[in-house]
């Protein structure tokens, strides 16, 4: 019944024909999810739809705190759980949950509520772009650059995120036992590679190995607003 209600709405809220205008930002959506959570599959499918948009960078961060109930998430990372807990502390929350989406680094929403997600996405797309972030990959090295913003952006961290575009998993035990589920943009590493105050142009380099895709994210220090994000080409 849930799928029947959700997916007609998805066609309206998350149509794939959303062009990326020159002044628009790419909105980062982080989904905190788990293969051991029976409420997560609709959110995983929603993230798959979001990932097809030109104006969104959608990332799945699998947590490890549901592993005890019968199925160990093969993509679960304690680092993802730590990041989710940091967001909770910043927002003043004492609890974390799945499925949770964090949009633009500041807004938290249940990941299986497409219309709520759509409203927050439109909100973040309307925020003025302060930083023009660029990134490229060549000869095993990532190079991230940006011109001086001309406005005070505060202290920021430059992060390099690696992810697998897609994987399908047959789940044998736990709440989703018997299901075969497909996951999108599965985070495999999330590293801080530099800091920047906006006082002068940005240029930072980092080693880039393996076949996983990569995205550079500029975020205000302390797990606050994401100012810019760009996929490495």
C-alpha positions in Angstrom: 0.0 0.0 0.0 2.8 2.4 0.8 4.4 2.0 -2.6 1.0 2.6 -4.2 0.7 5.9 -2.4 4.3 7.1 -2.8 5.3 6.5 -6.4 2.5 8.4 -8.2 3.6 11.4 -6.1 7.2 10.8 -7.1 6.3 11.5 -10.7 5.2 14.9 -9.7 7.6 15.8 -7.0 10.8 14.3 -8.6 10.3 14.5 -12.3 13.5 13.8 -14.2 13.3 16.8 -16.5 14.6 19.4 -14.0 17.4 21.3 -15.9 20.3 22.8 -13.9 20.3 26.6 -14.5 23.6 28.4 -14.4 22.9 30.0 -11.0 21.4 26.9 -9.4 23.2 24.9 -6.8 23.5 21.1 -6.5 21.7 20.1 -3.3 23.3 17.4 -1.3 20.9 14.8 0.1 22.3 12.3 2.6 20.1 9.2 3.3 20.9 7.4 6.5 19.7 3.9 5.9 20.2 0.2 6.8 19.5 -3.1 5.2 18.2 -4.3 8.6 15.5 -1.6 8.7 12.1 -2.6 7.3 11.1 1.1 6.9 14.1 1.9 4.7 13.3 0.3 1.3 10.8 3.1 0.2 13.4 5.7 1.2 16.1 3.8 -0.7 13.9 3.9 -3.8 13.2 7.6 -3.3 16.9 8.3 -3.2 17.3 6.4 -6.5 14.9 8.7 -8.1 16.5 11.8 -6.6 19.9 10.6 -7.9 18.7 10.9 -11.4 18.1 14.7 -11.1 20.7 17.1 -12.4 20.3 19.5 -9.4 20.8 16.9 -6.7 23.8 14.9 -5.3 22.1 12.0 -3.6 24.2 9.8 -1.2 23.4 6.7 0.8 25.1 6.4 4.1 24.5 2.9 5.6 24.7 2.9 9.4 25.7 -0.1 11.6 23.4 0.2 14.6 20.7 -2.1 13.3 23.2 -5.0 12.7 22.3 -6.6 16.0 18.7 -7.6 15.0 19.7 -10.4 12.6 21.4 -9.0 9.5 24.7 -7.2 9.2 24.5 -4.4 6.6 27.3 -5.2 4.2 27.7 -1.4 3.5 27.3 -0.3 7.1 30.1 1.9 8.3 30.6 3.2 11.9 31.9 6.5 10.3 28.4 7.0 8.8 26.8 6.5 12.2 29.2 8.9 13.7 28.3 11.5 11.1 24.6 11.1 11.7 25.2 11.5 15.5 27.1 14.7 14.9 24.2 16.1 12.9 21.9 15.1 15.8 24.0 17.0 18.3 24.1 20.1 16.2 20.3 20.0 15.8 19.8 19.4 19.5 18.3 15.9 19.1 19.1 13.1 21.4 18.1 10.4 19.0 19.0 9.1 15.5 16.8 7.0 13.3 16.5 5.4 9.9 15.5 6.3 7.3 16.6 9.9 7.7 17.5 12.4 5.1 19.7 15.4 5.8 19.3 18.0 3.1 21.9 20.6 2.5 23.5 19.7 5.8 20.9 21.5 7.9 17.3 20.1 7.4 16.4 16.7 8.7 13.4 14.7 7.5 12.0 11.2 7.5 13.4 9.7 4.3 10.2 8.0 3.2 8.1 11.3 3.0 8.6 12.4 -0.6 6.5 15.6 -0.5 8.4 16.8 2.6 11.6 16.1 0.8 10.4 17.9 -2.3 9.5 21.0 -0.3 13.0 21.1 1.4 14.7 20.5 -1.9 13.0 23.6 -3.4 13.9 25.6 -0.3 17.6 24.8 -0.8 17.6 25.4 -4.5 16.5 29.0 -3.8 19.5 29.7 -1.5 22.0 32.1 -3.3 25.2 30.4 -4.5 28.1 31.8 -2.5 30.9 29.6 -3.8 31.6 28.3 -7.3 33.3 25.0 -6.6 35.1 23.1 -9.4 36.7 19.7 -9.3 38.4 17.3 -11.7 40.3 14.0 -11.5 43.4 13.2 -13.5 46.3 10.7 -13.1 45.1 9.5 -9.7 44.7 13.0 -8.2 41.7 15.1 -7.4 42.0 18.9 -7.7 39.3 21.1 -6.1 39.2 24.8 -6.8 37.1 27.9 -6.2 37.5 31.6 -6.6 37.5 33.9 -3.6 33.8 34.2 -2.7 33.9 38.0 -2.0 31.6 37.4 1.1 32.3 36.1 4.5 31.5 32.3 4.5 33.1 31.5 7.8 35.3 28.4 8.4 34.6 25.5 6.0 35.9 22.0 5.4 36.6 20.5 2.0 35.4 16.9 1.9 36.1 14.2 -0.7 33.4 11.5 -0.8 33.7 8.2 -2.7 30.6 6.1 -3.6 29.5 3.1 -5.5 26.8 4.0 -8.0 24.7 0.9 -7.5 24.5 -2.5 -5.9 21.9 -5.2 -5.5 21.8 -7.3 -2.3 19.8 -10.4 -1.4 18.9 -10.2 2.3 18.6 -13.5 4.1 17.8 -12.5 7.6 16.4 -9.6 9.8 13.4 -7.4 9.1 13.9 -7.5 5.3 14.6 -11.2 5.1 13.7 -12.6 1.6 14.0 -9.2 -0.1 16.4 -8.4 -2.9 17.1 -4.6 -2.7 19.0 -2.2 -4.9 20.9 0.7 -3.4 22.2 3.8 -5.1 25.3 6.0 -4.6 26.6 4.0 -1.6 29.2 6.0 0.3 32.4 4.1 0.8 34.6 6.9 2.2 34.1 10.5 3.4 37.3 12.4 4.1 38.1 15.9 5.1 41.0 17.0 2.8 41.3 20.6 3.7 39.9 23.7 5.4 39.1 27.1 3.9 37.9 30.5 5.2 37.3 32.1 1.8 40.1 34.5 2.3 41.7 34.0 -1.1 41.0 31.4 -3.8 40.8 27.7 -3.0 43.0 25.0 -4.4 43.4 21.6 -2.7 44.6 18.3 -4.0 44.1 14.8 -2.8 45.0 11.3 -4.0 42.3 9.4 -5.8 42.6 5.7 -6.1 40.2 2.9 -7.0 37.1 2.9 -9.3 34.5 4.5 -7.0 32.9 7.7 -8.1 33.8 10.9 -6.3 32.2 14.2 -5.2 33.7 17.2 -3.5 31.6 18.9 -0.8 32.3 22.3 0.8 30.6 22.5 4.2 30.6 24.9 7.1 32.7 23.6 9.9 30.9 21.7 12.6 28.4 19.7 10.5 26.5 22.8 9.4 25.3 24.1 6.0 26.7 22.6 2.8 27.7 25.6 0.6 28.7 23.8 -2.6 29.2 20.4 -4.1 30.4 19.1 -7.4 31.0 15.7 -8.9 34.5 14.9 -10.1 34.8 14.3 -13.8 
